[in-house]
Amino acid sequence: MTIRKGEPWGAPGALPDDGVVVSTDAEAADVVRAARRDGLPIPVLGLAGGDLHRTLGGRADVSRLRSDEAMTFPVDLGEVLLDGRLHVFVAHLVARRPLWLGRSVVVMNAAWLGDLNLGPKAHPNDGLLDVTEARLRPGELLAARRRARTGSHLPHPRLAMRRSAAEQVRFDRPTPVWLDGRKVGSFRDVSVRAAPDALTIVV
């Protein structure tokens, strides 16, 4: 069940013996993709790094994952149709042109994208994705990036932010798309949705 405002989230719990340790968001998505391809349950994931790991307050000590100090969380999964083909992401989707010029779209399940707090209100288990659509001018890019380090880039007249369980975006020409930091190609049609409680994550 997705988290409700004011309710506690997560509980003490170590990574089980059949859990899988991953070091990046893209590795986590690979495990999810492989399990779905093979018709198997998605294993419990122990995060040793990545932007979702940071959002959940993870630490660098991997041995903690199998200790009494570990915390276990239910987490939503991002699903996306890119020109009709299904993909998944655990932390974020970015659709943009070089240097972030022109129209760009960022979909956050985690709060962080590298050193940028692009989803300052994003919660990985609220059943929603935080979608920000930008049309920044060249002179605005540097200032926006500087403010994004602290999550203070919003509100902004050229940044439209919405929180949604599902969102559909169409670009006028193929636009490069990154899932969990990995470029997957260029696409026109991007349809995302949150799959609530699809993952069990240990940090």
C-alpha contacts under 8 A as a table, 3 or more apart, distances in Angstrom:
res1	aa1	res2	aa2	distance
1	M	196	P	7.47
1	M	197	D	6.44
2	T	74	P	7.93
2	T	125	N	5.35
2	T	126	D	5.11
2	T	127	G	5.97
2	T	196	P	6.41
2	T	197	D	6.46
3	I	7	E	6.70
3	I	8	P	7.89
3	I	9	W	6.68
3	I	125	N	5.79
3	I	126	D	5.26
4	R	7	E	5.61
4	R	126	D	7.07
9	W	73	F	7.00
10	G	71	M	6.55
10	G	72	T	5.49
10	G	73	F	4.41
10	G	74	P	6.93
11	A	71	M	5.61
11	A	72	T	5.47
11	A	73	F	6.75
12	P	68	D	7.17
12	P	69	E	6.94
12	P	70	A	5.93
12	P	71	M	4.44
12	P	72	T	5.98
13	G	68	D	6.78
13	G	69	E	7.69
13	G	70	A	5.56
13	G	71	M	5.14
13	G	72	T	5.25
13	G	202	V	7.49
14	A	65	L	5.72
14	A	66	R	4.70
14	A	67	S	5.65
14	A	68	D	6.23
14	A	69	E	7.51
14	A	70	A	5.06
14	A	71	M	6.62
14	A	72	T	7.00
14	A	202	V	6.83
15	L	19	G	5.74
15	L	44	V	7.08
15	L	45	L	7.55
15	L	46	G	6.29
15	L	65	L	5.65
15	L	66	R	5.08
15	L	67	S	7.99
15	L	70	A	7.59
15	L	72	T	7.91
15	L	202	V	6.06
16	P	19	G	5.11
16	P	44	V	7.43
16	P	66	R	7.33
18	D	43	P	7.23
18	D	44	V	7.64
19	G	43	P	5.72
19	G	44	V	4.78
19	G	45	L	5.73
19	G	46	G	6.77
20	V	43	P	6.63
20	V	44	V	6.33
20	V	45	L	5.00
20	V	46	G	5.86
21	V	45	L	5.85
21	V	46	G	4.44
21	V	47	L	5.92
21	V	48	A	6.77
22	V	25	D	7.77
22	V	27	E	5.82
22	V	28	A	5.86
22	V	45	L	7.00
22	V	46	G	6.22
22	V	47	L	5.36
22	V	48	A	5.91
22	V	49	G	7.33
23	S	27	E	6.70
23	S	28	A	7.81
23	S	47	L	6.08
23	S	48	A	4.66
23	S	49	G	4.56
23	S	50	G	6.45
24	T	27	E	5.21
24	T	28	A	6.46
24	T	47	L	7.51
24	T	48	A	7.31
24	T	49	G	5.27
24	T	50	G	4.43
24	T	51	D	7.70
25	D	28	A	5.07
25	D	29	A	6.33
25	D	49	G	7.58
25	D	50	G	5.17
25	D	51	D	6.65
25	D	52	L	6.75
25	D	89	F	7.80
25	D	90	V	6.29
25	D	91	A	6.41
25	D	180	D	5.47
25	D	181	G	7.69
26	A	29	A	5.06
26	A	30	D	6.20
26	A	89	F	7.50
26	A	90	V	7.81
26	A	179	L	7.40
26	A	180	D	5.15
26	A	181	G	6.84
26	A	182	R	6.75
27	E	30	D	4.95
27	E	31	V	6.45
28	A	31	V	5.27
28	A	32	V	6.48
28	A	45	L	7.17
28	A	90	V	7.10
29	A	32	V	5.03
29	A	33	R	6.07
29	A	88	V	6.36
29	A	89	F	5.59
29	A	90	V	6.05
29	A	180	D	7.82
30	D	33	R	5.04
30	D	34	A	6.10
31	V	34	A	5.18
31	V	35	A	6.20
31	V	42	I	7.50
31	V	43	P	7.97
32	V	35	A	5.28
32	V	36	R	6.28
32	V	42	I	5.78
32	V	43	P	7.90
32	V	88	V	7.83
33	R	36	R	5.25
33	R	37	R	6.09
33	R	87	H	7.91
33	R	88	V	7.10
34	A	37	R	5.04
34	A	38	D	6.19
35	A	38	D	5.25
35	A	39	G	6.03
35	A	40	L	4.88
35	A	41	P	6.16
35	A	42	I	5.50
35	A	43	P	7.84
36	R	39	G	5.01
36	R	40	L	6.00
36	R	41	P	7.31
36	R	42	I	7.23
37	R	40	L	7.73
42	I	199	L	7.17
43	P	200	T	7.72
44	V	199	L	7.09
44	V	200	T	5.14
44	V	201	I	5.96
44	V	202	V	7.33
45	L	199	L	7.77
45	L	200	T	6.38
45	L	201	I	4.97
45	L	202	V	6.09
46	G	65	L	6.35
46	G	201	I	5.90
46	G	202	V	4.62
46	G	203	V	5.98
47	L	50	G	7.54
47	L	53	H	5.72
47	L	58	G	7.47
47	L	65	L	7.97
47	L	201	I	7.07
47	L	202	V	6.26
47	L	203	V	5.58
48	A	53	H	6.87
48	A	58	G	7.44
48	A	59	R	7.42
48	A	60	A	6.48
48	A	61	D	7.61
48	A	62	V	5.83
48	A	203	V	7.30
49	G	52	L	7.87
49	G	53	H	5.41
49	G	54	R	7.17
49	G	58	G	7.60
49	G	60	A	7.27
50	G	53	H	5.19
50	G	54	R	6.42
51	D	54	R	5.03
51	D	55	T	6.16
51	D	91	A	6.46
51	D	110	A	6.64
51	D	111	A	7.48
51	D	112	W	5.33
51	D	113	L	5.99
51	D	114	G	6.52
52	L	55	T	4.94
52	L	56	L	6.20
52	L	90	V	7.23
52	L	91	A	5.48
52	L	110	A	5.25
52	L	111	A	7.48
52	L	112	W	7.26
53	H	56	L	5.27
53	H	57	G	6.42
53	H	58	G	5.05
53	H	59	R	7.94
53	H	203	V	6.88
54	R	57	G	5.11
54	R	58	G	5.44
54	R	59	R	7.83
54	R	112	W	7.31
55	T	58	G	7.46
55	T	110	A	5.96
55	T	111	A	5.72
55	T	112	W	6.50
56	L	203	V	7.24
57	G	203	V	7.53
58	G	203	V	5.06
59	R	62	V	7.65
59	R	203	V	7.21
61	D	64	R	5.63
61	D	65	L	7.87
62	V	65	L	5.74
63	S	66	R	6.01
63	S	67	S	6.85
64	R	67	S	4.98
64	R	68	D	7.62
64	R	69	E	6.20
64	R	70	A	5.78
64	R	203	V	7.64
65	L	69	E	7.61
65	L	70	A	5.16
65	L	71	M	7.90
65	L	202	V	6.47
65	L	203	V	5.81
66	R	70	A	6.65
67	S	70	A	5.71
70	A	202	V	6.58
70	A	203	V	5.73
71	M	202	V	5.57
71	M	203	V	5.51
72	T	200	T	6.88
72	T	201	I	5.59
72	T	202	V	4.40
72	T	203	V	6.63
73	F	200	T	5.75
73	F	201	I	5.17
73	F	202	V	6.33
74	P	125	N	6.62
74	P	197	D	5.42
74	P	198	A	7.47
74	P	199	L	5.84
74	P	200	T	4.73
74	P	201	I	6.31
75	V	124	P	5.45
75	V	125	N	4.82
75	V	196	P	7.05
75	V	197	D	5.09
75	V	198	A	6.34
75	V	199	L	5.00
75	V	200	T	6.00
75	V	201	I	6.70
76	D	90	V	7.63
76	D	109	N	7.56
76	D	124	P	5.72
76	D	125	N	5.15
76	D	126	D	7.56
76	D	127	G	6.45
76	D	194	A	6.34
76	D	195	A	5.50
76	D	196	P	4.45
76	D	197	D	4.73
76	D	198	A	5.32
76	D	199	L	6.10
77	L	88	V	7.16
77	L	89	F	6.46
77	L	90	V	5.36
77	L	109	N	7.66
77	L	194	A	5.80
77	L	195	A	5.03
77	L	196	P	6.55
77	L	197	D	7.31
77	L	198	A	5.68
77	L	199	L	6.61
78	G	88	V	5.55
78	G	89	F	4.95
78	G	90	V	5.79
78	G	91	A	7.61
78	G	92	H	7.76
78	G	109	N	6.99
78	G	129	L	7.84
78	G	192	V	6.94
78	G	193	R	6.00
78	G	194	A	4.90
78	G	195	A	6.16
79	E	86	L	7.08
79	E	87	H	5.92
79	E	88	V	4.49
79	E	89	F	6.38
79	E	192	V	5.62
79	E	193	R	5.40
79	E	194	A	6.24
79	E	195	A	6.83
80	V	85	R	7.92
80	V	86	L	5.69
80	V	87	H	5.24
80	V	88	V	6.00
80	V	89	F	7.90
80	V	190	V	6.74
80	V	191	S	5.39
80	V	192	V	4.23
80	V	193	R	6.42
81	L	84	G	5.01
81	L	85	R	5.01
81	L	86	L	4.51
81	L	87	H	6.24
81	L	189	D	7.63
81	L	190	V	5.85
81	L	191	S	5.07
81	L	192	V	6.47
82	L	85	R	5.17
82	L	86	L	6.51
82	L	87	H	7.32
82	L	187	F	6.20
82	L	188	R	7.60
82	L	189	D	5.80
82	L	190	V	5.01
82	L	191	S	6.74
83	D	187	F	6.01
83	D	188	R	6.38
83	D	189	D	4.95
83	D	190	V	6.63
84	G	189	D	7.60
88	V	179	L	7.69
89	F	92	H	6.25
89	F	93	L	7.07
89	F	179	L	5.80
89	F	180	D	5.94
90	V	109	N	6.74
90	V	110	A	7.75
90	V	180	D	6.78
91	A	108	M	6.22
91	A	109	N	4.94
91	A	110	A	4.80
91	A	180	D	5.75
92	H	106	V	7.27
92	H	107	V	5.51
92	H	108	M	4.55
92	H	109	N	5.71
92	H	110	A	6.58
92	H	113	L	7.34
92	H	179	L	6.11
92	H	180	D	5.30
92	H	181	G	7.76
93	L	106	V	5.77
93	L	107	V	4.98
93	L	108	M	6.60
93	L	177	V	7.10
93	L	178	W	5.72
93	L	179	L	4.69
93	L	180	D	6.31
93	L	181	G	7.88
94	V	104	S	7.57
94	V	105	V	5.95
94	V	106	V	4.59
94	V	107	V	6.42
94	V	177	V	5.59
94	V	178	W	5.09
94	V	179	L	6.61
95	A	104	S	5.58
95	A	105	V	5.14
95	A	106	V	6.38
95	A	175	T	6.34
95	A	176	P	5.65
95	A	177	V	4.33
95	A	178	W	6.41
96	R	100	W	5.67
96	R	101	L	7.54
96	R	102	G	7.86
96	R	103	R	6.79
96	R	104	S	4.46
96	R	105	V	6.53
96	R	175	T	6.18
96	R	176	P	5.79
96	R	177	V	6.65
97	R	100	W	5.34
97	R	101	L	5.91
97	R	102	G	6.96
97	R	103	R	7.67
97	R	104	S	7.05
97	R	175	T	6.41
97	R	176	P	6.33
98	P	101	L	6.31
100	W	103	R	7.63
100	W	104	S	6.54
100	W	136	L	7.92
100	W	141	L	7.63
101	L	104	S	7.58
101	L	135	R	7.50
101	L	136	L	6.79
101	L	137	R	7.10
101	L	138	P	6.70
102	G	134	A	7.82
102	G	135	R	5.46
102	G	136	L	6.61
102	G	137	R	7.48
103	R	133	E	7.20
103	R	134	A	5.69
103	R	135	R	4.76
103	R	136	L	7.56
104	S	133	E	5.80
104	S	134	A	5.21
104	S	135	R	6.63
105	V	131	V	7.04
105	V	132	T	5.74
105	V	133	E	4.49
105	V	134	A	6.32
106	V	130	D	7.99
106	V	131	V	5.71
106	V	132	T	5.22
106	V	133	E	6.50
107	V	129	L	6.34
107	V	130	D	5.57
107	V	131	V	4.47
107	V	132	T	6.51
108	M	111	A	6.59
108	M	118	L	7.40
108	M	119	G	5.77
108	M	122	A	6.60
108	M	129	L	5.74
108	M	130	D	5.01
108	M	131	V	6.41
109	N	119	G	7.72
109	N	122	A	6.13
109	N	123	H	6.57
109	N	124	P	5.21
109	N	128	L	7.68
109	N	129	L	5.45
109	N	130	D	6.68
110	A	113	L	7.87
110	A	119	G	6.62
110	A	122	A	5.99
110	A	123	H	6.50
110	A	124	P	5.70
111	A	117	N	5.73
111	A	118	L	6.16
111	A	119	G	4.17
111	A	120	P	5.46
111	A	121	K	7.04
111	A	122	A	5.38
111	A	123	H	7.24
112	W	115	D	6.83
112	W	116	L	5.74
112	W	117	N	4.62
112	W	118	L	5.92
112	W	119	G	6.34
112	W	120	P	7.87
113	L	116	L	5.23
113	L	117	N	6.37
113	L	118	L	6.45
114	G	117	N	7.96
115	D	149	R	6.09
116	L	145	R	7.52
116	L	148	A	5.33
116	L	149	R	4.42
116	L	150	T	7.19
116	L	151	G	7.28
117	N	120	P	5.75
117	N	148	A	5.57
117	N	149	R	5.39
117	N	150	T	5.92
117	N	151	G	4.73
118	L	148	A	6.07
118	L	149	R	7.86
118	L	151	G	6.04
119	G	122	A	4.93
119	G	130	D	6.49
119	G	151	G	7.16
120	P	151	G	5.30
121	K	130	D	7.72
122	A	129	L	7.07
122	A	130	D	5.86
123	H	126	D	5.77
123	H	128	L	7.78
124	P	127	G	7.69
125	N	128	L	7.64
125	N	196	P	6.81
125	N	197	D	6.76
126	D	196	P	7.56
127	G	165	A	6.09
127	G	194	A	5.87
127	G	195	A	6.96
127	G	196	P	5.07
127	G	197	D	7.92
128	L	163	R	6.06
128	L	164	S	5.08
128	L	165	A	4.42
128	L	166	A	7.67
128	L	193	R	7.97
128	L	194	A	5.93
129	L	163	R	5.60
129	L	164	S	5.41
129	L	165	A	5.94
129	L	166	A	7.49
129	L	193	R	7.37
129	L	194	A	6.33
130	D	161	M	7.12
130	D	162	R	6.00
130	D	163	R	4.57
130	D	164	S	6.61
131	V	161	M	5.63
131	V	162	R	5.32
131	V	163	R	6.03
131	V	164	S	7.37
132	T	159	L	6.45
132	T	160	A	5.52
132	T	161	M	4.28
132	T	162	R	6.49
133	E	159	L	5.72
133	E	160	A	5.13
133	E	161	M	6.40
134	A	158	R	5.84
134	A	159	L	4.62
134	A	160	A	6.46
135	R	158	R	5.59
135	R	159	L	6.81
136	L	140	E	5.95
136	L	141	L	6.31
136	L	158	R	5.96
136	L	159	L	7.68
137	R	140	E	5.29
137	R	141	L	6.67
138	P	141	L	5.57
139	G	142	L	6.97
139	G	143	A	7.96
140	E	143	A	5.58
140	E	144	A	6.11
141	L	144	A	5.16
141	L	145	R	6.13
142	L	145	R	5.17
142	L	146	R	6.20
143	A	146	R	5.11
143	A	147	R	6.29
144	A	147	R	5.21
144	A	148	A	6.03
144	A	153	H	5.76
145	R	148	A	4.92
145	R	149	R	6.69
145	R	153	H	7.64
146	R	149	R	5.72
146	R	150	T	7.93
147	R	150	T	5.81
147	R	151	G	6.39
147	R	152	S	5.21
147	R	153	H	4.90
148	A	151	G	4.64
148	A	152	S	5.78
148	A	153	H	4.95
149	R	152	S	7.63
150	T	153	H	7.81
151	G	154	L	7.06
152	S	155	P	7.62
153	H	156	H	6.57
154	L	159	L	7.19
155	P	159	L	6.99
156	H	159	L	5.14
156	H	160	A	7.56
157	P	160	A	7.41
164	S	167	E	6.55
165	A	193	R	5.53
165	A	194	A	5.41
166	A	191	S	7.44
166	A	192	V	5.53
166	A	193	R	4.04
166	A	194	A	6.47
167	E	191	S	5.78
167	E	192	V	5.30
167	E	193	R	6.38
168	Q	189	D	7.52
168	Q	190	V	5.80
168	Q	191	S	4.26
168	Q	192	V	6.33
169	V	189	D	6.03
169	V	190	V	5.11
169	V	191	S	6.23
170	R	188	R	5.51
170	R	189	D	4.62
170	R	190	V	6.21
171	F	174	P	6.69
171	F	175	T	6.94
171	F	187	F	7.80
171	F	188	R	4.79
171	F	189	D	6.50
172	D	188	R	6.65
173	R	187	F	7.56
173	R	188	R	5.77
174	P	186	S	5.05
174	P	187	F	4.37
174	P	188	R	4.64
175	T	186	S	4.66
175	T	187	F	5.19
175	T	188	R	6.25
176	P	183	K	7.25
176	P	184	V	7.69
176	P	185	G	5.61
176	P	186	S	4.04
176	P	187	F	6.52
177	V	183	K	5.81
177	V	184	V	6.02
177	V	185	G	5.84
177	V	186	S	5.79
177	V	187	F	7.08
178	W	181	G	5.53
178	W	182	R	5.04
178	W	183	K	4.11
178	W	184	V	5.81
178	W	185	G	7.62
179	L	182	R	5.26
179	L	183	K	6.40
179	L	184	V	6.90
187	F	190	V	7.25
195	A	198	A	5.89
197	D	200	T	7.48
